[in-house]
Amino acid sequence: MTASIFQILGGLALFLLAMEMMTNGLKSAAGHHLRHMLGHWTRTPLRGLASGFLITGLVQSSGAVTVATIGFVNAGLLSLSQSLGVVFGSNIGTTMTGWLVSLVGIGFNIEAIALPILTVGVGLKLVSGNSRTNAFGEALAGFALFFLGLSILKSSLESLTGGLDNSVLVQNDYGLPAFILIGFLATVLTQSSSAALAIVLTAAAGGLIPLDNAAAAVIGANLGSTSTAAISALKATANARRLAIGHILFNVVTGAIALAILPLMLWFVALLARWLELDANVAVSLALFHTLFNLLGAFILLPFTPLFARLLGRLFRSKEEDSAEPRFLDNTLVTTPELAVGAVDQEMKRLIGLTRGLLRVCVDREDLKPAQIGPKSEACLSLNQSITDYIARLRAEKMHQATVDTLTRTILTCRYLAEATGLAPSLLQFREAGDMPQLAGMSRQLDTYLNVLRNLVAADEPEPESFNQAETAYHILKSRMLAMIVRGELPSIAGERTLDNLSSVRRLCDQWYKSLAWQPTTELLNGASHEEGSENRT
């Protein structure tokens, strides 16, 4: 019995190694195509579902696809609604492993195909100098080891059951929750739902556990597959954590539905297996059951994906996301522009304050990287866009010309602020370039320029003197850097990059300075009304 247990563990280890080789090989062989599929084929939840299914079927790892999707959400390349569709499809795609195990791995001479495939795969990996062919060879070798590991697992489970009284396991009712827990723990411990499914399917095919208990274990393995996403999202962005919660909730809801109608589903599986003339073994029935309940869950929840995304969007709210939400723009005021301008003024004050805070940290914070200001930049740009969209929705035909003019200035100011926000990373890169040894002799001029920038950012209104000082400091720095490049004291590539950043910082100053000229619309309109009233009295 001890030998059989070690054989089971060895077969499982080989299976896990094979899955990793298949996944890594296929991802490397596919290259940028997988990223293209995730980035461009997910415009709607339905297309996301298809992409998640296809990619998971190719790389044979729902965990890898889910983690990649979390990465795209982190980078802002996928919305929460799109990524939920990918996760739903990924759950369906992972059922392909069950079909491989049931149709090829059980009741088939595995060695007859596995060893030739292994030979070809290892040959390609050793001989080929092409990285893509090399990766394909690794995937082929992993594919062969997948079946060899499955063969060891199958034979060791059969030898184990041969020495046991099967009636102890089959007849004793340990309850479906116990088998759900077994499937869940097997997936969490191996970090592979495919490995857990292989164990359950081979155990069921060997008569070790009955069909209904094996189905419960499959549900548990499906739930356990969420652990990879949950772990990867622990220190991720708020959106990535929402996606992990969405993945968990989807699997919980899907599992609960499957458990609630388990007898009906197993009856339907048997009916469908006979109708499709599939080989009548327990493993095929379990693979069909796994696919059906994931399909059922996906098509029940897919129409509600936008609503689901909105509900999840209320979780893990970050400070930046709260700042990005408009607080004063009331949709009921759209038809009365004279009242709406007050709300716009309040949001503009917030936007200028947010942008000032972003520029301040870029000037003052040491060792700050461009990626670290991403959330603040996104908050500024999001609020900026909300203000612009709100103004565009106001009923222009009901506006006085003075209101139109002042709101035009407001939109123009939003453009200035948006460009200043977009150029903030250049300010960080310029400060970082100041640490180059070649620029050590210019430290005084660089410090002077940064001090002028600091004063310019802190100003509440346009200060021509500070702006002129910034222009003077800019021209001095530019002239000295050009002279250093000519003399060979500064490498041309590093010098040109630094000059580009310096030009971007100058542009940032110009846009910020122009934005400081903004005045609240209500003040301008009240001033215009007052002047008009004075003229009428005279």
Secondary structure by P-SEA (a helix, b strand, c coil): caaaaaaaaaaaaaaaaaaaaaaaaaaaaacaaaaaaaacccccaaaaaaaaaaaaaaaccaaaaaaaaaaaaaaccccaaaaaaaaaaaaaaaaaaaaaaaaccccccccccaaaaaaaaaaaaaccccaaaaaaaaaaaaaaaaaaaaaaaaaaaaaaaaaccccccccccccaaaaaaaaaaaaaaaccaaaaaaaaaaaaaaccccaaaaaaaaaaaaaacaaaaaaaaccccaaaaaaaaaaaaaaaaaaaaaaaaaaaaaaaaaaaaaaacccccaaaaaaaaaaaaaaaaaaacccaaaaaaaaaaaccccaaaaaaccccccccccccaaaaaaaaaaaaaaaaaaaaaaaaaaacccccccccaaaaaaaaaaaaaaaaaaaaacccccccaaaaaaaaaaaaaaaaaaaaaaaaaaaaaaaaaccccccccaaaaaaaaaaaaaaaaacccccaaaaaaaaaaaaaaaaaaaaaaaaccccaaaaaaaaaaaaaaaaaaaaaaaaaacccaaaaaaaaaaaaaaaaac
